[in-house]
């Protein structure tokens, strides 16, 4: 901003300017746009299906990150030049814990769904499920 500017040469913020956006990680406006799109998409689906998709997407992302970290550690080793462990080792351990928690949650959700089906069988054209 030109502090010595005059009202005729001062330009207000350009709300639609996205020239400097790279990934949108820190852009509240871009994240909110995407969140609105996702809300519309998810509201058309049953809650159980939405939860399953979210859990599966999160698990897939964690597995990809784990594989990338494994590849990095296989290529570069686990120690730095200063003989300390690389931070990727801690990241790998953290990802593994998250995967374990996520799979436990998925198992719980699966058991809940199976219990729900046992209590309330669904009627189909060929009989009960």
Residue, then its C-alpha position, 0 to 999 in steps of 0.5 A: x500500500x502506498x502510504x503517501x498515496x491520495x484517494x484517487x490512486x489508492x486501490x481497494x483489495x481485489x477480492x477475486x484476485x487469485x494470482x498469488x495462490x499456489x495450493x490454497x492451503x492458507x486461503x480461507x476464501x478458496x477453502x470455503x469455496x471448496x467446502x461449499x461444493x463438498x457440502x452440497x455434494x455430501x448432503x445428497x448422500x446418506x450419512x453412513x455412505x458419507x462417513x464411509x467415503x470420508x474414512x476410506x479417503x482418509x485411509x487412502x491418503x494415509x497409506x500414500x503418505x506412508x508409502x512415500x515416507x517408506x520410499x524416502x527412508x529406503x533411499x536416504x536412510x534413517x540417520x542424518x549427517x549429524x547422526x541423529x534420526x531424520x524427522x521423516x522417521x517420526x513422521x512415519x511412526x505418526x502416520x502408522x499410529x494414525x492408520x491404526x486408529x483409523x482402521x480401528x474406527x472403520x472396524x467399529x463402524x462396520x460392526x455398528x452397521x452389521x449390528x444395525x442390519x441384524x436388528x433391522x433387516x432391510x426388505x428387498x424384492x427378493x426377501x430380507x437382507 
